[in-house]
Amino acid sequence: MYLLFLLFLSVFNILVVQSLPLSSNVEEAVGSFDHIASMPYTREEIKALKQKLNLTDSFDDDEYLSVPELITKYGYPVEEHFVTTKDGYILRVHRIPPTRKGIAPCNRTIFLMHGILMSSADWVILGPQEAFAYYLADLGYDVWMGNARGNTQSKNHTKLNPHHRKFWDFSWHQIGTIDLPTMIDYVLKQTKQKALYHVGHSQGTTTFYVMCSELPSYNKKIIAHYSLAPIAYMKHTFSPILRLSSKAVKLLEIFSSIFGVEQILPHNNLMTDVGNDLCEAGDLTEVVCRDTLFMICGFDNAEFNNTLMPTLMGHTPAGSSAKQMFHYAQLIDSGHFRQYDYGLANTLHYGPLHALKPPSYNLKKIKAPVYLYYSRNDWLSNEKDVTKLCQELGNCKSQVLVAENRFNHLDYLWGIHAKQMIYTVVADDIVNHLPKDEQRLHEADEEDEEEYEYK
């Protein structure tokens, strides 16, 4: 079972990787700022560790570069911002402002939100002329990329230590009701805009649905939303591994509690180096790295760039809470799009009316225009579930089938033809629907003014 496999890897990380001695600069930092996440190992420490494991010392620069370093390397301007949520999580937000020489700003702000086990790095990892963030920047958009609590980029807190269980007590519900609106408010304040465009991939679509259904006032802050591989209903998820895991979710929750596994696949530099040695194009083990992803998301060898694998392993997986995974497993098992099921403790969280079942998300409250993009080879986002989602949404504008039948769940970000099949289509849809989508916001503002005058 996939979730059990992930839990095993996380236990290995806790028992082996995290038991390695901390570098001196980490000890100093933790001593002074106990709530700040541990720093990565130094290059010298990694080299010494690789020698003990008989691993080669070759590496690709992109594999070790941070997101700002990656963006700067390819000639784009970049800013790094930090946003603190009301419950203390410190979120890292990356921006590619429209200030590059030769680029005419279009005066539109667009916010990109990653999927589970991912980060802002995945929007730039394909490189210039290919990655979605660069493509939008070349069109003159003011591009912002968020990071959810608990991933590699947002693993800090004003009080809590990531090694403590309480830090990881969240699912994507909290990301949707706290992280996403906090980042959007910050971006709107920084850009002096009233609303922005929002693009989400996988979990990045889930958190948008959560935000606009639980906090309907945010519909007016979204000009339009574009869902890449939308995830809400998961009754028809095809992946056998995930379906089997969903049937044992209660057992997995107990396993997680007993062994103290609150986070799934936390990233570290050891993982980067192992990825560099075991997943490099041409290695026999490269097939294992690739096909492990395919078994979950759908097989599509034609769209996968094998030479990209070491760089991917340098940034992905970016980690998540175990609770995020369990929440998705509950959706597969129940067939509903609803809040976290605490079992016998539901009454404590939701009141006596929801003692047996947690409350569902009211998708009719989502009034912002939503455009759905799906593919037939996506083993997570099934066509039947996407159709039901479109029917339930309060303002589903279109349901677009990707022209390539082999496209899987990850090809939206890493596919060789992602730009041709997805990015150009989304960009064209933004321009084509621009007048109507912006008119909706103008009319909403007028309604607010009339209501204010009436009162």
N, C-alpha and C positions, 0 to 999 in steps of 0.2 A: 504493500500500500504506500502510495506516494507520501502522504502526510507522515506516516510512520518513518519512512526513509528520511524525510526532512528533519524529523525530530531526532533521529539517530545522528545525522550530521551535526545537528546543533549540540547534542550531548557530547559528541567528539570534540567540537570546538571548545566547549566549556572545560572538559576534562584534560584535553591535550594542549590545544593552542593557547588558551588563557592561562594555563599553568606554567607556561614559559616565563622566565624572569622578565620583569619590566625593565626597560632601559632607564638610565639615570634621569633623563629629562621627564619621563613619565612619572617616576617616583616623586620628583620635585613638584610636578603639576598636581598630582593627586593629593599630595600632602597639603598644598595650599588651597586647592579648589576641588574638594571631594565630589562636587556635583558635576564636574566636567568629565566627559568621556575620555578614556585613555587615548594617548597619542599613538600613532603607528610606530613600528620598529624602524630604526635607522637603516640606511642602505648597508652599512657594515654588519649590522646584526643579521640582516636577511642573508647576506653573503655567507656568513659563518654558519647559519642554520642550513642553508642549501648544501654547503660542503658536507655537513654531517649526514644529510639525506641523500648524498650523491646526485644532486641535481645540477644541471648546467647553470652557468651564470650569465647567459645571454638574455637580453630583454629588449622589448620594443618601447620607445619613449612614450608613446600614447598610452601604454598600459599603466605607467606610473604617474602620469600627469593628472593634476586636479582638473576640475571642470573649467575654472578660469584660465588655467595654463593651456588647456586644449584649445579653447576658443581664441586665446591670444596667439597661439602658435600658428593658427591659420589666418591671421590678419584681421580678426574681427574685434571691435571694442567690447568690453565686458565689465559688468559691475556685479559685486557680491553684496547682498543685503541680508540682515538678520532680523527676524520678526519673532516677537515673544507672544505666545498665546495666553489667554486668561488663566489657564491652569499650569503655566510655567514652562512649557516646551519651547525651545529656541529653534526656530526653523530657518534654514538657509535658502535664500531665493537668488537665482541667477538671472541676469538681464543682459541682452544684446541690444543696446540702444541704436536708434537709426541715425548714427553719426558717422558711419563709414564713408570714406571719400568716394564720390561717384554715385552714392545712393540717395535717391530723392525720398524723404520721409513721406509716408501716406497718411500720417496723423491718426493711425489706428493702433490700439494696444491689444495684444493677444497674449493670453495666459495658457501655458501648457502644463498639464498635470499627468504625471507618470503612473504606471501600473504597479501592482504588488511586486515586491522584491526588486524594484527598480528605483531610479533616481533621475535627476535632471540630466545626468550624463547621457542617458539613452536618447535624448533628443538631438545630440550632437555627435554621437559615436560613429556614424557613417562617414563623417568628414565633410569638408566644404563641397558645395554644389550638389550634395546628395542628402544630407541630414535635414530634417524638417525645420529645425530652428534656424539653420543657415539659409535655407530656401526662403523662409518668411522674412528674414533679415534682409536678404537681397531684394525682396519686393518692397522694402521700406517700412515694414512693420516694427513696432516697438515690442520686442519679444521678451517675455518673462517666463521663467521656468521654476515651478514650485517644487518643494520637497516635503513629504509627509513626515510626521514624527516617527522616530525610530529607525529611519534608514541611515545610510552612511553619512549623508549630508546634514541630517537633523537629529543627531544623537546626543544633544545637550539639554539640560534643564536647569532652571534657576535654583532648585533645591535637591531634586532626586538624582541618584547615581544610576546609570544604566545597568549596573550590576545588581541592582535591587529589584525585587519582584514588582513593586508598586509602579515603577517606571513603565512597565510593559502592560499595564492593565488597561488596554484600549483595543478597539477593533476599528474597522474603517468607518464606523458610525461617528466616532469622535473626530476622525480626520475630516469627515463631511460636515459636521456641525460646528467644529471649532477651528481646525487648521485651515481649511480652504477659505471660509469667509474671512478669517483673520488676514490671510495673505492677499485676498482680493481687495479688502479695504485698504491695506497698505499700498498696493500697486495703484489703486485709484487716487489715493492721496498724493503719491509721488508724481504721478503723471497729470494730476489735476483734470482727470476725466470723470464723467458720471457713470460710464459703463464701459465694458470691454468684451472682447471675443474670448471664448473659452474652448479649448480643445483638450479632450481627455482620452487616454488609452487604457482599456481594461479597467483596473480599479479606479483610474482617474475619471472614468465615466460614472462608476458607482458612487463615488463621493460627490459628484455634481448632482446626481438624482437625490441623494440624501440631503444635501444643502438646500436645494430649491423646494423640496417637499416639506422639510422640517422648518426651514426659515424662508417662507414665501417672499419676504421683502427683498431677497437677493435676486429674484427674477428681474427686477428693474435695473440691476447692476450688470446684467448679461445681455449684450446685443444679440448674440446667438451662440449656441453650444454645438460642437461637432464631436460626436462619439465615434472613436475608432475602436472596433471590436467591443461593442457595448456589453456590459455585464450588469444585469439586474436579476431577471428570472434565469434560473439555471437548471430547470427540470430536464431539459433535453441535452445537457452537456454530454458530449460523446466520449471524452477521454475515459477509458476503462479504469485507469489508475485512480483518477479523481472520484469516479463513481463508487469504486470499492472503498476508498477512504471515507467517503461521506457516510457509508453505512456503519462505520466504526468510530464516528466522531466522539461519542461519549467516552469510549475506551481511550481514545487519543487524548482527550482532555484530562482524564485521570492520570495517564502516563506522563503528560506534561507537568501536572501538579506534583507528582511523586518525585520526578527527577529534576524539578526546578527549571524546566525548559520554557522560558517565557518568550524567547526570541527565536526566529527561524533564519538560518543561514546568514548570520552576521558576517559582513565582509571584513577582511583583514589582509595585510600584505603577504601573509603566507599563502592565502588562497590565490592571490595574484601571481605569485611565483610558481605555484603548482600548475595554474592554468597556462602559464607561459611554457612550462616544460612538457605537460601532458596533452595540451589541447592545440599545439601548434600545427598548422597545415602540413600534411605529409606524415605526421606521426601516426602510428597505429591506433593510439589511444584517442586521437582527434575524433575518430568516428564515434567513440563512446560518448564524448562530451556533447557532440552534435545530436546524436540520436536520443540521448536522455531528454533533451529539450523537445524533440519531435514526438516522443511517446506521450508527452503531456499536452502539447499544443497543436499537433497535427504534422504529418510528414510533408516536407517540401524542400528536398535537397537542391532543386533548381534555383530557388530564391536565396539560398544561404551561402554567404561568402565565407568559405572556410578560413581564408587568411585573416579574417576579422576576429576569429575566436580568442586569441590571446588578449586582444584589446578588450573584448567583451568581458572576459574573466577578470580583467583588471578593474572593472567598474561594476560588474553584475555577477551574482546577486548582491543587492545592496541591503538586504535584511528587512525583516518585518517582525511584528509581534505574532506569537503563535495564535493569539485570539483572532487576528485578521483571517488566518487560514481556516480556523474552526468556523468562523462566521460564514465564509463561503461554502464550507462543507455542509452547513445547516441549510443553506439555500438549495443546494443540489438535492438534499434528502427530503426537504419539505415541498419544493416546487414553488414556494412563495418568496416574495421580496419583502423582508421584514427585519425588525431589529433582533439583536442577539438573544438567543434562547438560553436562559439561565436555569431551565428546568424547574425544580421545586422552589427556586429562589425568585421566580418571575414576579411574584406578588410584591417582594421587597423592592424591585426595580420599577415595576409598571403599575402596581396597584392590583386590587382583587379582580378587576374586570379582565385582566390578562394573566390570570394565574396559570392557565394551561398553555396559552400561546402568546408570544410577544406581539406587540402592535405592528401592523404592516405599514409601509411607507405609502402615503397617498400621492400617487404620481399625477393625479389630476391637478394638483396644486402647482405643478411645474408649467408656468405660462411662457417662459422664455422659449424662443424657437429652437427646436432640437432636430439635428440632422444625423441620421444613423448610417454608419458604413460597416458592412459585414461581409464575410466571405464564407464560401461553402466548405472549405477545408479547415475552418477554425473549430477545433475540438472543444473549446470552452464556450464561445459565444455562438450558439446554435441559431439557425435561421428561424425556427419556430418560436424560440424565446425572444428573438429580436422583433418578430412580428407582433407578439403579444405585448412587448414593451411599447412599441409604437402605438398600439391601440389604447393602452392605458395612460400614456402621457397626455398632459393637458394641451400640448401644442407641438405634436410631431409633424414636422414639415416634409420629411422625405426619408425613405429607407433605401439606401443605395447599395447594390450588390457589386462588389469588386469584380472587375472584368476578368481577372485571372482566377480560374477555379482552384488552383493549387495553393493560393494564399492562405497561410495559417495565422495563428494568433500573434506571433512575434514579427511577422513580415511587415507589419505596419510601421515598425521601427527599424528593423535590421534587413529587410528584404532588398535584394539587388535592384528591383524595379519599384521600390516603395515610392520614389519620387514620381515616376510616370503613372503608377496605378492609383496612388492616394493623394500625395501632396498637391499635385497640379489640379486634381479634381476638387479638393477642399478649397484651395485658393480661388478657383473659378466660382465655386458655389458662394463663397463669401462676397465676391464682387457682384455676382448675378442677383443675389438676394439682399444686397446692401440697402437699397432704397426702402424696401418693405420693412426690414428688420429695424432700421433706425427710425422709421416712421412710427413703429409700434411704441418705441421708447418715448418719442415726442408726444404721442397721444396719451401715454400713461402719465407723463409730467403734467399735461394739461388737466387731466382728470384729478390729479392731486391738488393742483391749484384751485380748481372749482370746488372741490370738497373742503379745502381750507377756507375759502371765501364764504361758503355756506355756513360753516361752523361759526 
